[in-house]
Amino acid sequence: MTLLRLALAGTRTDAARVLLTGLSAGLATLGILAALTVAAIPTVADGGNNVSPQYRNALLAEAGLRPGVVFALVLLTVPVLALAGQCARLGAPARDRRLSSIRLAGATPGQTVAIAATETGVASLLGTLAGLGIYLGGRELLHRPGADGRLPLPTDVLPPWWALAAVCVGIPLLSALVAAVMLRRVVVTPLGVVRRVRTKRPKPWPGALIIVGLGTTALIVPLQRGFGSLPSEAFLLLVLFALLAATAGTVLGTGWISYRVGRLLHRFARRPAALIAARRLMADPWNGSRTLAALLGCLVLAGGAAVIRASFAADFALGNEVSRRYAAAQGVDYFPSDHSFYFQSLDLVNLAIMVGLLIATGGLVVALTEAVVSRRRAYAALVATGVGRGTLARAVLWQSMAPAALGVLLALAVGTGLAYGLFGTAVTAYDFSVCPAGDCEQPRIVRNVPFPLVDLALFGVGGLAALLAAVGVGLLFLRASTALEELRV
């Protein structure tokens, strides 16, 4: 009880941190439970295919499409977990002072770590239980069979009890463990808190992870040709490994990009705001990797989704062209095929990516606000020496946007490369209008997949706009953080 009371004590900022951590845990719980529900849908055999005829949506009714739904729901929890990591740093200076006071009262270093980990674990437990309650209540509210008896959502399915228990126990334990690991570079003493930071310059080794990810997707198609057909489990594992490797390389590579951008600004900039931003980027280049992780992960998926949509459109257009030629050769009427279902499915993927971007923007707001507040003494000292608040605002803008612009381009390029490596840059089909009887070799028609410049530009502009909005919210705290009274903090 003493540990629990100390963990939940603090100011309104500490209460906000607990609330946001619980909200993140609740959202992650809902995403994981939704994925487990889709995976638990029973199927029946229908002409050699496994189907679930009790649902209206083909994404749920066809067993072959459900793994993609599960994969998308699991990926949607990634920006939520990143938001939880950003929320854990909210109000860190005040929490550090409180932990130092507890150390001064006689607590050991291990006990202070236990207090911080318990705070995160309890907040995650409350959020997880709230998410479980919303999930169970939503099943009852959304259970609305139609006139034909079919359901819009799998509200008739419940994951196994052990899976529910694993989620309710695993998320709080994982959150507490992550909080303890994050404190490994923090030394809490009775007189203050010392944070050990990396002083070595970032290396471009994350580029190797990007190359490994792109190379893996490029090898999947030759492997399928060589082995006839890869098992679905092996195919999904290879795709997941390539995606994780490339995304990790993109996120970690932001540190190297930030350092290089800082050096370029330091060499060529002449205005005070750009010079302050340059020194900040060089002093802490890893800040971009921490704050932009969720946003860049979403943009990697966005780049891949744009190429997949362009590949599907090219394939369907070529199929309609072949069918039209064959109908003309046979002298029959031609009726184009309806592929709206597939594009509606891709629209759902884009909607999931947009939701992920919104969640990532929330994490950016928390991270940038915390960065402004935690540096309030340094900013107040600059204002006291004559630096204008407008100059500091432009410096924060430079520091946030300069590496982010290159990071967004890199993330979209990596996602595009992954999708092109998996689906190819061209689609082919046989022209059945030539020798329809099959008494000669039918020629192949090849069409290049168009580069989805418009979709990529929209995602890129949307990502930068989200970052700009987050910076704007963070700058709202700049005036209060640069008051001269902050010099006594």
Number of C-alpha atoms within 10 A of each C-alpha: 6 7 14 13 11 17 23 18 13 13 13 10 14 20 15 14 24 25 17 22 30 27 23 28 31 27 22 27 27 22 23 20 23 20 21 21 19 23 19 14 19 12 15 12 9 10 7 7 12 15 20 19 17 18 20 18 17 17 18 24 20 16 20 14 13 18 17 14 20 19 14 18 22 17 20 22 21 20 27 26 21 22 28 25 22 24 28 24 18 25 22 18 16 15 19 20 17 18 26 22 17 20 19 15 10 11 15 15 16 10 15 24 21 18 21 22 24 24 27 28 26 21 27 32 24 20 27 27 19 19 24 20 14 14 19 14 11 12 17 11 10 13 14 14 15 11 7 8 11 15 20 15 19 22 21 12 15 19 16 11 8 9 15 17 10 10 20 21 15 15 20 25 19 14 26 23 16 16 22 18 13 15 16 11 12 15 16 24 20 17 11 15 16 12 11 11 11 12 10 7 15 21 13 14 12 21 17 14 20 24 15 17 27 24 17 21 25 20 13 19 17 11 13 13 10 10 9 9 11 15 10 10 9 11 17 15 11 17 18 15 16 23 26 16 20 30 27 20 23 28 25 24 25 30 27 24 24 29 25 19 21 28 17 12 22 18 11 10 16 10 11 14 21 24 21 21 25 27 17 18 28 22 17 18 27 23 19 25 23 18 25 25 25 25 28 28 28 29 31 27 24 27 26 23 23 23 27 21 18 16 24 18 17 19 20 17 17 20 18 17 16 18 19 18 16 19 16 13 14 11 9 10 9 13 10 13 11 9 12 9 12 15 13 11 16 17 14 14 19 17 12 18 23 18 15 23 26 17 24 31 26 19 28 30 25 26 26 24 22 21 18 24 22 18 15 23 20 15 25 23 16 16 17 14 9 8 15 13 16 12 16 22 20 17 21 24 19 21 26 23 17 19 24 24 15 14 26 24 17 19 28 26 17 26 27 25 24 28 24 21 19 19 19 18 15 14 19 14 16 15 20 19 19 16 14 14 8 10 8 9 12 15 13 11 13 13 15 13 21 13 15 17 11 10 17 22 14 12 23 20 14 15 24 17 13 20 26 18 15 22 23 17 16 22 22 13 16 22 15 15 21 24 16 16 11 16 15 7 7
